[in-house]
Amino acid sequence: SGVPPRRGVPRLTVEGPVQYQSLRALQQTGTFTLSSKGVFLCTKTPFDVGEQVLLRFQLAEGTDWITAVGQVIASNADPQKSRPEDLGMMLQFTEVRPDDYESIDRRLVQSITSEIQKSLAR
């Protein structure tokens, strides 16, 4: 429970598998929102704030899997107070290999560059 922190860094919605597990259970979803600091996972069964989570995800189909550890910093499971796309949990990365951080940053830069090019072409 808690209000998610304000977004201070660019984010990218990634269509692709992401697996996440706490000590309780392995879960999976098909879309996640990525930033250089963590991920937001849409799920009706988010983990508790403070819980450590092991993540595995791909930045695009066919790319190498990235494995990271994150901590739940915000959780929302109340459908009465939220839109369906806001149900889930925000995880802040606590452990990511340096080359995986580089891959994440490179993918975010590609996305931002593409959006700028699209807006300039209009």
C-alpha positions in Angstrom: 0.0 0.0 0.0 1.1 3.5 -0.6 1.2 6.2 -3.3 3.7 5.6 -6.0 6.6 8.2 -6.1 6.5 10.8 -8.7 8.1 9.8 -12.0 11.5 11.5 -12.4 13.0 9.4 -15.2 11.8 8.4 -18.6 9.8 5.1 -18.9 9.1 2.6 -21.6 6.3 0.1 -21.8 7.8 -3.2 -23.0 5.7 -5.9 -24.7 7.4 -9.0 -23.7 7.6 -11.6 -21.0 8.7 -10.7 -17.5 8.9 -13.3 -14.7 9.0 -12.3 -11.1 9.1 -14.2 -7.9 9.2 -13.6 -4.2 9.8 -16.3 -1.6 6.0 -16.9 -2.0 5.5 -17.7 -5.7 6.6 -17.3 -9.3 4.3 -15.1 -11.4 4.4 -13.8 -15.0 2.9 -11.0 -17.0 3.2 -10.0 -20.6 3.8 -6.2 -20.3 5.8 -4.1 -17.9 6.8 -0.5 -17.7 10.6 0.0 -17.5 12.8 2.8 -16.3 16.5 3.0 -15.5 15.6 2.7 -11.8 13.1 -0.2 -11.8 9.8 -1.6 -13.2 6.1 -1.4 -12.8 4.3 -4.7 -13.1 0.6 -4.8 -13.7 -0.9 -7.5 -11.6 -4.0 -8.0 -9.5 -1.9 -9.8 -6.8 1.0 -7.5 -6.0 3.6 -8.3 -3.3 3.9 -6.4 -0.1 5.9 -3.1 0.1 9.4 -3.9 1.2 9.4 -7.4 -0.3 12.5 -8.5 -2.3 11.7 -9.8 -5.8 13.8 -11.7 -8.3 13.0 -10.5 -11.9 13.8 -12.0 -15.3 12.8 -10.0 -18.4 13.6 -9.4 -22.0 13.9 -5.9 -23.6 12.6 -7.3 -26.9 11.7 -10.7 -28.3 14.7 -12.8 -29.0 17.1 -10.8 -26.8 19.0 -12.1 -23.8 17.1 -12.4 -20.5 18.0 -9.8 -17.9 18.0 -11.0 -14.3 17.7 -8.4 -11.5 16.7 -8.1 -7.9 14.2 -5.4 -6.9 12.3 -4.2 -3.9 8.6 -3.4 -3.9 8.4 0.3 -3.2 4.6 0.8 -4.0 1.8 -1.7 -4.3 -1.8 -1.2 -5.4 -4.4 -4.0 -5.3 -7.6 -2.0 -4.8 -9.8 -2.1 -7.9 -12.4 0.2 -6.3 -9.9 3.1 -6.1 -7.8 2.5 -9.3 -8.0 2.0 -13.0 -7.2 -1.6 -14.1 -3.9 -0.5 -15.6 -2.8 1.1 -12.3 -3.2 -2.2 -10.3 0.2 -3.7 -9.6 3.5 -3.0 -7.9 6.5 -0.7 -8.5 9.9 -2.3 -7.9 13.2 -0.4 -7.5 16.2 -2.2 -8.8 18.6 -3.2 -6.0 20.9 -5.5 -8.0 21.5 -5.4 -11.7 24.7 -6.4 -13.6 26.5 -3.4 -15.1 26.2 -4.7 -18.7 22.4 -5.3 -18.1 22.1 -1.6 -16.9 23.8 -0.6 -20.1 21.3 -2.6 -22.2 18.4 -1.0 -20.3 19.7 2.5 -20.8 20.4 1.8 -24.5 16.8 0.5 -25.0 15.4 3.6 -23.2 17.5 5.9 -25.4 16.3 4.1 -28.5 12.7 4.5 -27.4 13.0 8.2 -26.6 14.9 8.9 -29.9 12.1 7.1 -31.8 9.4 9.2 -30.1 11.2 12.4 -30.9 11.6 11.4 -34.5 7.9 10.6 -34.8 6.9 13.9 -33.3 9.2 15.8 -35.6 7.8 14.0 -38.6 4.2 15.1 -37.9 
